């Protein structure tokens, strides 16, 4: 493409964006920036002034190809090879200092290790402030140091003292905020970054337009105009902030509207948002806030009203009555004191907020985010080792909590095994704050482009060698291969494949595109129950190991370093007693667990922010995953499944078979990552069978925050998680805490659409569907749907197995549509007929970014998502609602066009092999 054409196309795009109220798109490509640099060099060029602005203020840093061109040109200016009056050598150094690694570090090292001492000293001055260095960079410094280079020695000595951190300004003692209530009740990340806008997440300014509503954005701007010296604190009144998903884009949007610029030379990257919630911040969301150096505050401004005996006073519905202890109404001016760690209104102390200002969090705030601390510690360690000195105490030491005589929970055992840099021989308990090695990493497709951006910004080019396996999915964009997907996904797959991940799509097009749900794939490639898994989705909850849903930035950090930093959470132990009724499905046990827990603890969710250690024992990985997956909706930090030895071996054999299928498809890379996982699985199976290392269990004397015993005898009918969209108490709507029995609906609640799919179903659910359709035909003479039924199997493996076993043929018989990979849909379906749709494997309706139900529909789904607007939006006359239930309930609801009665349900499932569960009779402790 001709030079002038490239630039004119950019100008045309700028005009188009202007019509949308947007600024020029940040530049990440070398071709365009090369043209801009040529126009800067041409002093008579008509576009020179604009080109200077684009070069200085609108070029993406890190390892983008544009950053490479920018760094080279700045080097030319510093060396006097190019003269640009607007960019002096001193200004060129300043620009390099804001480019966050990669090409900029390479240039700075070129200059620092060259012969011009004056330039070398200036380059060294900048290098001492940088933290995003990798092996290639530190190898150069080491070589120069060992060769006697005094500048290299000076830089390394600075790194050893961590001057890149110590010379940063201290965190302000007082931070003035003005409150803004973003919503009453839980605020999901869907409100902050809607799933249906996933395609725009990597365009930060454009994506920022979708946060909450334009009206809210105007209100925030008005508050900022009234209080220019204060930060706006976004609040979830009588709820939790950031539930649902681990979205970096949600935090990015909040920061864009309420935070501060990371750098004057980096476009639309804001940091330091301040968020609050009556019930605190969702754990996965809080991790993302830490990435940006922000502050998350547990406000506790509404508390349970107590009677004279100290017992909660309840309303007619049996819910505790809450009373306001202090107001955070929009426009309230508050003061955060980071030294006293208290929240004030004027001189009145409101609440202790010390959890928001631990030593580690104070470091994140000071450094502008957690990445800088992670990389800073690594550089300091490198420098001290090279100098042969002990590491000076600069950073807050890892918090090490060790209680003599107390056993370990399962998660405590895993953290102790994977911990890095702890005191040798010390056994850590919950409350410790540690760095851990990560075994498995997953990146999903609607956040993957942001993960790629984060990797570029931290100058990473290859996956850490200590990661056992990593996977880039294509499931969230599986339903519709539209122009947005066609533009974004191939680019993402190539980047991740080059980086070292196993990718759902082959950039070279050799193997068939695999749109399998990411959690299912991660569940299969996790081949050790002692593993730590990090994934770019809140449902990164495995039935083996302990898995944490994370934002795209934390995923990037795990890919680049093979590490993550976090506290060891407390655990809640869940065991079972009684007997499951023959007509119940395991999904009903999952829902009943949440309902019984809330009942046992008077409405308090003891799972929130903690590990659920669930003693399922006898359920293999696929079935057990149904429970661990749902723990995201229980607001747990993560979950661990305790299995019997034989069950775990069976699960590992299943995983091996599925990994082998991936290898047979041609998905392994030149490092044979997938084969390596099979080898590790074989080793683990041998350890279990020989008794050398049995399946992971907690110690008998482990300490738990709480223990929940689920009574299977009490589960008498199917259970449904209801969004309760018309509850008079707004804070009770769209939570997963309203679990109702089927009989509540009286067999007459209209159902407009059914959905079976997403990560909450497994092969057994597909077989139940086939069995039910045959049952209904036998009982009624035909299968006639009174509401559409959308079915999306989680994986292609399941489809292949169903075909081999004859069940897919049954589904085809009753379907009116079947996906065709050779002709994927180019547009989302807007209307549904009363028939069965066999959709492509993937997330489908659960994600809400492509397919959706009609506005105002009542949807009965096996999904996990009941948030407002996710699966179904409101119409002008009716609220959309997504009720969550078991596969049999969904099937029968679409046949009847309404919720079934218990008698209709029992008759419909007669003789059907539902997902059974019997508690283990073995003692699952050590």
C-alpha positions, 0 to 999 in steps of 0.5 A: 500500500502506498504511503499516502494511502495508509495515512489517508485511510487513517484520516478517513477513519478519524473522521468516521470516529469523530461522528461517533464522538471518538478520538483518533484510534491509538496506533499499533501498526509499524506501517502507519507509524513509519509514514507518520515518522517520514512526514515528521522528518519532512519539515514542509509536509502538510501533515507534519503537525498532526503527525507529531501529535500522533507520534507523541500522544497516540502510539501504543507502547510495549511490544507493538510494531508501532512501538518498535518504530517509535523507539528506533526514531527516538534513538536516532534523535538522541544520537543526533541522526535525526533532528526534530525541533519539537522533540529534543534528546531530553524529550526523547528520553522522557518518551522512552521512559513511558514506553513500558519495555520491549523495544524501548528497553532495547534502545535504552540498553543500546545507548547505556552500554555504548561509548558516548558517556553523556548519553549513556548516563542519561539512558541509565537514568531512565533505565533505573526507573524501568521494571519491564525487563526480560531475560534478553535484557538482563542477560545484556546487563549481566554480560556488560557488568561482568565485562567491567562496564561501570554504567551497567554496574550502576544500573544493577546497583540501583535495581538491587536497592529497588530505586525504581520503587523507592523513588516513586512518590508516596501514596497521599495520606488523604484522598478526597472522594465524592460518591456515586451510587452506580446501582442498588444491589449487586453490580455485575461486570455486565453493567460495567462492560456488557457482554454484547459489546465484547468485540470493542474491548480492545478499543478502550475509548469506544468500549468506555461508551458502553459503561452502564448508560450514557445518562450515568456517564453524564452524571459522573462528568457533572460530579467531576465538574463540581468536584475537580479536586476529588475522585469519583467513587463508584458504589454498589449500594446494598450489594457487592461491586463487580460480581459475575465475571473477571473483567479487566474491561470493567475496571478499565471502563471505571478507570476511564470515567473515574480514574487518572491517566497512566501517562500523558503519552499513552492514550486511553489507559487510565489507572487508580479507580476507587470503588466501593460496595456495601458488601465489599468487592467481588474477589475477582474484581478486586484483583483487577482493581489491584492491577490498576493500582486502584482502591476497593472498599468494603463500606458495610454501610447497611447492617442487620437490625438486631433485637434486644437479644442480639438476633436479626429482626426479619421481614415477612419474607424471612430476610434480615431487615437492614438499617443504614449506619451512614449515608453514601448517597450520590454527591457525598464527600468523604475522605480516605485516610491511607495512614489511619486506614479509616473512612471519614465524613468530615471529622466523623470516623465512619469505618475501618478500611484497613483491608483495603490498605494492606502493605501489599495493596499500598505498594500496588497503589504507589507503583500504579498497579500490581504488575510493576511490583511483580516485575520489580521484585524479579529485577531486584532478585536478579540484581542482588544475585548478580552482585552477590548480596542479600536482598535489601528489605524494600518491599513488604515481606510476604505475610506468613501465617503459620499456626503450630499444631493446626492441620492444612485444608486442601487449598493450604496444601496446594499453596504450600506446594506451589509457593515461591520465596517463602521462609524455608521450612515454614508451613503457611495457613490461610491469611498468608500472602504469597507468590505461587507458580501457576501450572495451567493458564486459559485465555478466552476470546472476548478478553484475549485481545486485551490479554494480548495488549497487556502482554505487549504492554509488559513487553512479553514475547513468549510464554513462561517455561514453567507453565505446564500448558496454556490454551486460547479458546474460541468459545465466546464468539462461537455462535456467529462468525460475523465481521467483528469475529472475523476481524478479531479472532484470527488476529488473536489466534495468531498472536497467542499461537506465536506466544506459545499457547495451544489455540482453538483455531490454527492460524495456518488453517490446518486443523478444524476450528474448535469452539469448545467451552474454555472451562471444559478444555481447561478441566481436561488439560488439568492433569494434577489435583495439586495444580493452580490454574488461572483463567480469563473468566470467572468460571475458571473453576476446575474439578481438579486443582484449584482454579481462579478466574482472573482478569485479562491482565492477571492472565497475561502476567501468569503467561509471561511469568508463570506466577501469581500473587494472592492471599491464601483464602479461608475455606468452607467445608461442604459435605453431604448426607442422606440419599438423592431421590431417583427423579432428581438431577445433580444440578438440584443438589448444586442449587440446594447447597446454596439454599441450605447454606443460606438457611443454615447461616441466617442469610449470610453467605459464608462462601463469599470470598472463600474457597469451597472445599467440596467433598464430592468424592465419587463424581468424576471430573465432568459431573463434579465440574457442574458443582465447582463451576457454580461456585462462581455464582456462590461468590466463592473465591474458588473451589476444590473438589476432594475425590477418592483415589479411584475416582481421580484416576478415572478422571485423569484417564478421561483427561488423557483421552481428550488431550490425545484427541487434541494431539490427533487433530494436530493441535500440539505445538513444536514444544509438544506441550499436550504430549507433556501433559499426558506424560504428567498425567501418567506419572500422577496416575502411577503415584496414586495407584502405587500409594506413593502419593494418594489423591489430595485430601485435607488434614483431619485437624484442618481449620475451616471458616465454616462447615456446611452439611447438605442434606440430600433427603431435604431435596424433594423437587427440582430447584430453580435459581430465580432472578426475582426481577419484580422483588420490591427490594431492588437489591434482591433482584438478579442475585443467585441467592433466590433458589426456589422449588419447582412447585413455587411456580404452580405449573403455570409460569409461561416459558418463552425459550429454553437453553441447554448448553454452556459450561454447566452441562456435560455429555450426560446432559445431552444424553438426558435430553435424548432420553427425554425426547424419546420418553415424551414421544412414547408418552404423547405420540409425538414431540411438539415444542411450545417454546424454542429449545436452543442446545449448544453442546460444550465441546466437539468431543461430546458431539463425536461421542454422542454420534458414536453412541447413537444419541446425536441421531436422536437429537437430529430427528427432533431438531429443526436446525443443526449447525454446519461448520462449513457454513457458520452463521453470519448474523445473530438469530433475532427470532426463534420458532418453536423447535429444537436448535442444535447449535455449534459447541460454545457458550451461545446464549450464556455469553450474551454477546452474540445470540440472545433471547427476544426482549422480555422473554422468560428463559429457562436455562442450564446456564449460570447467567441470570444478570439483567440484559445478559441472556435476555433484555427487557422489553418496553412492557416486560422484564426479561428473566433467565431462570436457571435449572436442570436439563430435564426441567428445561426440556419439559418447560419447552415442550409445555411452554410453561413450568411443569408441575412436580407430577408432570416432571416425575412422569417425564423423567421416569426411567431416565438415567439422570446425573446421580450422586451418592456421598462418599463413605470413605473418610476424605481426610488425611 
